[in-house]
Amino acid sequence: MKLLLCTMIAILLTGVTALAQDAPATRPTTAPAAEATDPKAEKLAMIEKIQQDFDVPAQRDTGLESPNFFMPQVASEAAPATDAVLAYINFVTVFFTILILGLMFFFAWYYRSRSPDQPDPEGVATHSTTLELTWTIIPTCIVLIMFALGFRDFLHQAVPPPNAMRVEVHGRMWSWQFTYPDGTVTEDMHLPVGEPVQFILTSEDVIHSLFVPAFRMKKDVVPGRFNTIWAVPTVEGVFEVYCTEYCGTGHSDMLAKCFVYGEGRFQQALAWIGDIYTDPITGKPRSPEETGRALWSLRGCRGCHSVDGSPLSAPTWKNLFGAQRIFTNGSTATADEEYLRRSILQPHTQIVQGYGATMPSFAGQLDDRDINAIIAYIRSLSESQGQTQQSGLELGPGESQSVPEVEPRGPAAGQNRP
């Protein structure tokens, strides 16, 4: 017991000491001008702009602003039925918990051990067919009702109406990408109020799970297959979108917003947000570097390529341009425009030492203007050109930050990071 107590105290003191220490000296303290903008501030500015320009109500589905203390805001056609099933299950759980615990304490007291001079309670416990049938038939009926209610709602959410708008949802470490029928691609979900929307779910790497609490909508996003789910938004506003399947170190950052627009404003908002070459806040054209930064975020590059030198599952973009790259076959190349273009369109041709073959090809997804913008952004992150950059992290066994060099499963098989 003393050994266990001493061990717990030592662990506690170690944790307090670690919290009190300063940040590691290797952590970057400054950032290039191209990455000085705070992504969170940009997101807040975007939300405020959408609310003002498209008359979208403020977010009320989380925290103390939720109209329901126990549940998020109801914002879809299927949400009330889902809440009713949950309320029924909670009522049954609470009722029988109180009943069983109450009887347990009563019998423990009533049939407690007595002194020899006290008589035992009258009556002797015997077999009762009626009692056994009662506690078998009633719980069975209760569980069957739960199944019937849940199965009814499952069928409703699994079979979309024929006129539903199709939105492709692409999950990857660690961001969401939404593609609409007109080809517009966004980081956040944008939907019209009162219209059915079918979501086609697929993953680039590992299992994710799309969850919109206000819609009571949750579905796994699995690599190598397509899942579908649909909903009808009923309330205009801003709502949270989560990934509820642990998918790696950046799982907690895999967040998005769902914007639901009133009648006639959805197409306008989609055209405004989908213009990657125009700053949505100022309305002015973006420079190539700014466009490249927007594509780095929109196309999911940020999940694997850092811009501050920190190690992720792919090489950092900081000081990449002009650096010498060392590949798994022993050859080398300078990270110039031609190399970066080839790495984006044909990532499997040259695999950098220390990293696995995990990057998908963006051929057909990015045009020349997009690729030139990404290259311009990478160039802006380089403090000087022609310097030698380490090909990978030299770490000991069990310490590697890179993806193992094995063929991955799923749509990204046979491809690598630039």
C-alpha positions as CSV (number, residue, x, y, z in Angstrom):
1,M,0.0,0.0,0.0
2,K,2.8,2.4,0.9
3,L,4.6,1.6,-2.4
4,L,1.4,2.3,-4.4
5,L,0.9,5.6,-2.6
6,C,4.5,6.7,-3.2
7,T,4.2,5.8,-6.9
8,M,1.1,7.9,-7.3
9,I,2.7,10.9,-5.5
10,A,5.8,10.5,-7.8
11,I,3.6,10.5,-11.0
12,L,1.7,13.5,-9.7
13,L,4.9,15.5,-9.0
14,T,6.3,14.5,-12.5
15,G,3.1,15.8,-14.2
16,V,3.2,19.1,-12.2
17,T,6.9,19.6,-13.1
18,A,6.2,19.0,-16.8
19,L,3.4,21.5,-16.8
20,A,5.6,24.1,-15.1
21,Q,8.4,23.7,-17.7
22,D,8.7,26.2,-20.6
23,A,8.0,25.2,-24.2
24,P,10.8,23.2,-26.0
25,A,13.5,25.3,-27.4
26,T,13.1,23.7,-30.8
27,R,9.6,25.1,-31.2
28,P,9.5,27.9,-33.7
29,T,9.0,31.3,-32.0
30,T,8.4,33.3,-35.2
31,A,6.7,32.6,-38.4
32,P,7.2,33.9,-42.0
33,A,4.9,36.7,-43.1
34,A,3.0,34.4,-45.4
35,E,1.6,32.4,-42.4
36,A,1.2,35.2,-39.9
37,T,-2.6,35.2,-40.2
38,D,-4.4,33.3,-37.4
39,P,-6.6,30.5,-38.8
40,K,-9.0,30.8,-35.9
41,A,-9.4,34.5,-36.4
42,E,-10.0,33.9,-40.1
43,K,-12.7,31.4,-39.3
44,L,-14.4,33.8,-36.9
45,A,-14.2,36.6,-39.5
46,M,-15.7,34.3,-42.1
47,I,-18.6,33.3,-39.8
48,E,-19.4,36.9,-39.0
49,K,-19.3,37.8,-42.7
50,I,-21.7,35.0,-43.6
51,Q,-24.1,36.0,-40.8
52,Q,-24.1,39.6,-41.9
53,D,-24.3,39.2,-45.7
54,F,-26.6,36.2,-45.8
55,D,-28.7,36.9,-42.7
56,V,-27.7,33.7,-41.0
57,P,-28.6,33.5,-37.2
58,A,-25.9,33.1,-34.6
59,Q,-24.8,29.7,-33.5
60,R,-27.0,28.2,-30.7
61,D,-26.3,24.5,-30.8
62,T,-23.5,24.3,-28.3
63,G,-22.7,25.6,-24.8
64,L,-25.0,27.6,-22.7
65,E,-26.7,29.2,-25.7
66,S,-28.4,25.9,-26.6
67,P,-32.2,26.2,-26.2
68,N,-32.3,22.8,-24.6
69,F,-30.2,22.3,-21.5
70,F,-29.8,18.5,-22.0
71,M,-29.6,18.3,-25.8
72,P,-28.2,20.4,-28.7
73,Q,-30.5,22.5,-30.8
74,V,-33.0,20.6,-33.0
75,A,-32.3,21.6,-36.6
76,S,-33.3,18.7,-38.9
77,E,-36.5,16.9,-39.8
78,A,-35.3,13.6,-38.2
79,A,-34.0,15.1,-34.9
80,P,-37.3,15.1,-33.0
81,A,-37.9,11.4,-33.6
82,T,-34.3,10.6,-32.6
83,D,-34.8,12.6,-29.4
84,A,-38.0,10.7,-28.7
85,V,-36.3,7.4,-28.9
86,L,-33.5,8.6,-26.6
87,A,-36.0,10.0,-24.1
88,Y,-37.8,6.6,-24.0
89,I,-34.6,4.7,-23.4
90,N,-33.5,7.2,-20.7
91,F,-36.9,6.9,-19.0
92,V,-36.8,3.1,-19.0
93,T,-33.2,3.2,-17.7
94,V,-33.9,5.6,-14.9
95,F,-37.2,3.9,-13.9
96,F,-35.7,0.4,-13.6
97,T,-32.5,1.7,-11.9
98,I,-34.5,3.3,-9.2
99,L,-36.9,0.2,-8.9
100,I,-34.1,-2.4,-8.7
101,L,-31.9,-0.4,-6.4
102,G,-34.9,0.4,-4.2
103,L,-35.9,-3.3,-3.9
104,M,-32.3,-4.3,-3.4
105,F,-31.9,-2.0,-0.4
106,F,-35.3,-2.9,1.0
107,F,-34.6,-6.7,0.9
108,A,-31.1,-6.2,2.3
109,W,-32.7,-4.3,5.2
110,Y,-35.8,-6.5,5.6
111,Y,-33.9,-9.9,5.5
112,R,-30.9,-8.6,7.4
113,S,-29.1,-10.8,10.0
114,R,-30.9,-10.8,13.3
115,S,-30.0,-11.7,16.9
116,P,-31.2,-15.1,18.3
117,D,-34.0,-13.5,20.4
118,Q,-35.5,-11.8,17.3
119,P,-37.9,-13.8,15.2
120,D,-37.3,-14.0,11.4
121,P,-39.8,-12.3,9.1
122,E,-42.9,-14.4,8.4
123,G,-43.1,-16.4,5.1
124,V,-40.6,-18.4,3.2
125,A,-39.4,-17.6,-0.3
126,T,-40.6,-20.2,-2.8
127,H,-40.8,-20.5,-6.6
128,S,-43.3,-18.2,-8.4
129,T,-44.1,-18.8,-12.0
130,T,-46.1,-15.6,-12.2
131,L,-43.2,-13.5,-11.0
132,E,-40.7,-15.1,-13.4
133,L,-43.1,-14.6,-16.4
134,T,-43.6,-11.0,-15.3
135,W,-40.0,-10.1,-15.2
136,T,-39.4,-11.9,-18.5
137,I,-42.3,-10.7,-20.6
138,I,-42.3,-7.1,-19.6
139,P,-38.6,-6.4,-20.2
140,T,-38.9,-8.3,-23.6
141,C,-41.7,-6.0,-24.7
142,I,-39.8,-2.9,-23.6
143,V,-36.7,-3.9,-25.6
144,L,-38.8,-4.8,-28.6
145,I,-40.3,-1.3,-28.5
146,M,-36.8,0.2,-28.4
147,F,-35.8,-1.9,-31.5
148,A,-38.9,-1.0,-33.4
149,L,-38.5,2.8,-32.8
150,G,-34.8,2.7,-33.6
151,F,-35.2,0.5,-36.7
152,R,-37.9,2.9,-38.0
153,D,-35.6,5.9,-37.7
154,F,-32.7,4.0,-39.2
155,L,-34.7,3.1,-42.3
156,H,-35.8,6.7,-42.6
157,Q,-32.2,8.0,-42.5
158,A,-30.9,5.3,-44.9
159,V,-33.4,5.8,-47.8
160,P,-33.1,9.3,-49.2
161,P,-35.9,10.9,-51.4
162,P,-35.2,10.9,-55.1
163,N,-34.9,14.7,-55.3
164,A,-32.2,15.0,-52.6
165,M,-29.2,17.2,-53.5
166,R,-26.0,15.1,-53.4
167,V,-23.0,16.4,-51.5
168,E,-19.8,14.4,-51.5
169,V,-18.0,14.4,-48.1
170,H,-14.3,13.5,-48.1
171,G,-12.6,12.8,-44.8
172,R,-8.9,12.8,-44.3
173,M,-6.4,13.5,-41.6
174,W,-7.4,15.9,-40.3
175,S,-10.1,17.9,-42.2
176,W,-13.3,17.7,-44.1
177,Q,-13.9,18.5,-47.7
178,F,-17.4,19.0,-49.2
179,T,-18.1,18.9,-52.9
180,Y,-21.4,20.2,-54.3
181,P,-23.2,19.3,-57.6
182,D,-21.8,22.3,-59.4
183,G,-18.2,21.3,-58.5
184,T,-17.7,23.8,-55.7
185,V,-15.4,22.6,-53.0
186,T,-15.5,23.9,-49.4
187,E,-14.0,23.2,-46.0
188,D,-17.3,23.7,-44.2
189,M,-20.8,22.4,-44.9
190,H,-23.3,24.7,-46.7
191,L,-26.9,23.7,-47.0
192,P,-30.3,25.2,-48.0
193,V,-33.0,25.1,-45.4
194,G,-36.0,22.8,-46.0
195,E,-34.4,20.8,-48.8
196,P,-33.3,17.1,-48.5
197,V,-29.5,16.6,-48.9
198,Q,-27.8,13.2,-49.4
199,F,-24.3,12.9,-48.2
200,I,-21.9,10.5,-50.0
201,L,-19.1,9.7,-47.5
202,T,-15.6,8.4,-48.3
203,S,-12.2,8.6,-46.6
204,E,-8.8,9.0,-48.0
205,D,-6.8,7.3,-45.2
206,V,-8.4,6.0,-42.0
207,I,-11.9,5.6,-40.5
208,H,-13.5,8.9,-39.7
209,S,-17.1,9.6,-38.5
210,L,-19.2,12.5,-39.6
211,F,-21.4,13.9,-36.8
212,V,-23.7,16.9,-36.9
213,P,-25.3,17.0,-33.4
214,A,-28.0,19.5,-34.3
215,F,-29.1,17.2,-37.1
216,R,-28.7,14.0,-34.9
217,M,-26.8,12.7,-37.9
218,K,-23.8,10.4,-37.5
219,K,-22.2,8.0,-40.0
220,D,-18.8,6.4,-40.3
221,V,-16.5,7.4,-43.2
222,V,-14.6,4.3,-44.2
223,P,-11.7,4.1,-46.7
224,G,-12.3,2.0,-49.7
225,R,-16.1,2.2,-49.6
226,F,-19.0,4.7,-49.8
227,N,-21.5,5.3,-47.0
228,T,-24.6,7.5,-47.4
229,I,-26.9,9.4,-45.0
230,W,-29.3,12.2,-45.6
231,A,-31.1,15.0,-43.7
232,V,-33.4,17.9,-44.2
233,P,-32.2,21.1,-42.4
234,T,-35.2,22.9,-40.8
235,V,-33.5,25.8,-39.0
236,E,-31.2,28.5,-40.4
237,G,-28.0,29.0,-38.5
238,V,-24.5,27.9,-37.8
239,F,-23.9,24.4,-36.4
240,E,-21.0,22.2,-35.4
241,V,-19.5,19.3,-37.4
242,Y,-17.3,16.8,-35.7
243,C,-15.3,13.7,-36.4
244,T,-16.3,11.2,-33.7
245,E,-13.9,8.3,-34.6
246,Y,-10.4,8.7,-33.2
247,C,-8.2,9.1,-36.3
248,G,-4.8,10.2,-35.1
249,T,-3.0,13.0,-33.4
250,G,-5.0,15.7,-35.1
251,H,-8.4,14.1,-34.4
252,S,-9.5,16.9,-32.0
253,D,-8.8,19.5,-34.6
254,M,-11.0,17.8,-37.3
255,L,-13.8,20.4,-36.9
256,A,-16.0,22.2,-39.4
257,K,-19.1,24.4,-39.4
258,C,-22.5,23.7,-41.0
259,F,-24.1,26.8,-42.5
260,V,-27.9,26.6,-43.2
261,Y,-29.2,29.4,-45.5
262,G,-32.7,30.7,-46.0
263,E,-34.6,30.4,-49.2
264,G,-32.8,31.9,-52.2
265,R,-29.5,32.6,-50.4
266,F,-27.8,29.2,-50.6
267,Q,-26.6,29.5,-54.3
268,Q,-25.4,33.0,-53.7
269,A,-23.4,32.0,-50.6
270,L,-21.9,28.9,-52.4
271,A,-20.8,31.0,-55.4
272,W,-19.2,33.6,-53.1
273,I,-17.4,31.0,-50.9
274,G,-16.3,28.8,-53.7
275,D,-14.3,31.5,-55.4
276,I,-10.8,30.5,-54.2
277,Y,-9.1,33.4,-56.0
278,T,-11.0,36.2,-54.1
279,D,-10.7,37.0,-50.5
280,P,-14.2,36.5,-49.0
281,I,-13.7,39.0,-46.3
282,T,-12.4,42.0,-48.3
283,G,-13.7,41.0,-51.8
284,K,-10.3,41.8,-53.3
285,P,-8.4,39.3,-55.6
286,R,-5.9,37.1,-53.7
287,S,-2.3,37.1,-54.5
288,P,-0.8,33.7,-55.7
289,E,0.7,33.2,-52.3
290,E,-2.6,33.9,-50.6
291,T,-4.4,31.6,-53.0
292,G,-1.8,28.9,-52.3
293,R,-2.4,29.2,-48.6
294,A,-6.1,28.9,-49.1
295,L,-5.6,25.7,-51.2
296,W,-3.2,24.3,-48.5
297,S,-6.1,24.5,-46.1
298,L,-9.0,23.6,-48.4
299,R,-7.4,20.6,-50.1
300,G,-6.2,19.0,-46.8
301,C,-2.5,19.7,-47.2
302,R,-2.3,21.1,-43.7
303,G,-3.1,17.7,-42.2
304,C,0.3,16.3,-43.3
305,H,2.5,19.3,-44.4
306,S,3.2,21.8,-41.7
307,V,4.3,25.4,-42.6
308,D,6.3,26.1,-39.5
309,G,8.8,23.3,-39.6
310,S,7.1,21.0,-37.1
311,P,7.2,17.3,-38.0
312,L,4.0,15.7,-39.4
313,S,3.4,12.6,-41.5
314,A,4.9,14.4,-44.6
315,P,7.7,16.9,-45.2
316,T,7.2,20.4,-43.9
317,W,6.8,23.2,-46.5
318,K,9.0,25.6,-44.5
319,N,12.3,26.1,-46.3
320,L,11.3,23.4,-48.8
321,F,11.7,25.5,-52.0
322,G,15.3,25.2,-53.2
323,A,16.2,22.5,-50.8
324,Q,18.0,19.3,-51.8
325,R,15.7,16.2,-51.5
326,I,17.1,12.7,-51.0
327,F,14.9,9.8,-52.2
328,T,14.6,6.2,-51.2
329,N,16.5,5.0,-54.3
330,G,19.5,7.2,-53.3
331,S,19.0,9.9,-56.0
332,T,18.6,13.6,-55.2
333,A,16.8,16.6,-56.7
334,T,16.4,20.3,-56.0
335,A,12.9,21.3,-54.9
336,D,12.2,23.7,-57.7
337,E,9.0,24.4,-59.6
338,E,9.3,21.3,-61.8
339,Y,9.9,19.0,-58.8
340,L,6.9,20.5,-56.8
341,R,4.6,20.2,-59.8
342,R,5.6,16.5,-60.3
343,S,5.1,15.8,-56.6
344,I,1.6,17.2,-56.8
345,L,0.5,15.4,-60.0
346,Q,2.7,12.2,-59.8
347,P,3.6,11.8,-56.1
348,H,4.6,8.1,-56.5
349,T,7.5,8.8,-58.8
350,Q,9.9,10.1,-56.1
351,I,9.6,9.1,-52.5
352,V,11.5,11.1,-49.9
353,Q,13.6,9.2,-47.5
354,G,11.9,8.8,-44.1
355,Y,8.3,9.0,-45.4
356,G,5.8,6.6,-46.6
357,A,3.8,6.3,-49.9
358,T,0.6,7.9,-48.7
359,M,-0.1,11.0,-50.8
360,P,-2.9,10.9,-53.4
361,S,-2.4,12.4,-56.8
362,F,-4.2,15.7,-57.4
363,A,-4.2,15.3,-61.2
364,G,-7.6,16.4,-62.4
365,Q,-8.4,18.1,-59.1
366,L,-6.0,21.1,-59.4
367,D,-5.5,23.1,-62.6
368,D,-2.3,24.9,-63.6
369,R,-3.4,28.1,-61.8
370,D,-4.0,26.2,-58.6
371,I,-0.6,24.4,-58.8
372,N,1.2,27.7,-59.5
373,A,-0.4,29.3,-56.5
374,I,0.6,26.4,-54.2
375,I,4.2,26.6,-55.5
376,A,4.2,30.4,-54.9
377,Y,3.0,29.8,-51.3
378,I,5.8,27.2,-50.8
379,R,8.3,29.6,-52.2
380,S,7.1,32.3,-49.8
381,L,7.8,30.0,-46.9
382,S,11.5,29.6,-47.7
383,E,13.8,32.1,-46.0
384,S,16.6,31.3,-48.5
385,Q,17.0,29.1,-51.6
386,G,19.5,26.4,-52.4
387,Q,19.9,25.3,-48.8
388,T,20.2,21.6,-47.8
389,Q,17.1,20.2,-46.1
390,Q,17.1,17.0,-44.1
391,S,15.3,14.3,-46.0
392,G,13.6,12.8,-42.9
393,L,13.8,12.6,-39.2
394,E,16.7,10.6,-37.7
395,L,14.9,9.0,-34.8
396,G,15.4,5.8,-32.9
397,P,13.1,2.7,-33.0
398,G,9.6,3.5,-31.9
399,E,10.2,7.2,-32.2
400,S,9.5,7.8,-35.9
401,Q,7.1,10.6,-36.8
402,S,6.8,9.4,-40.4
403,V,4.4,7.0,-42.0
404,P,5.9,3.5,-42.4
405,E,7.0,2.7,-45.9
406,V,4.4,0.1,-46.6
407,E,1.6,0.0,-49.1
408,P,-1.4,1.6,-47.3
409,R,-5.0,0.5,-47.6
410,G,-7.6,2.5,-49.3
411,P,-7.8,5.0,-52.1
412,A,-4.3,6.5,-51.4
413,A,-2.5,3.2,-52.0
414,G,0.8,3.5,-53.9
415,Q,1.3,7.2,-53.5
416,N,3.6,9.4,-51.4
417,R,4.1,12.9,-50.0
418,P,6.2,15.4,-51.9
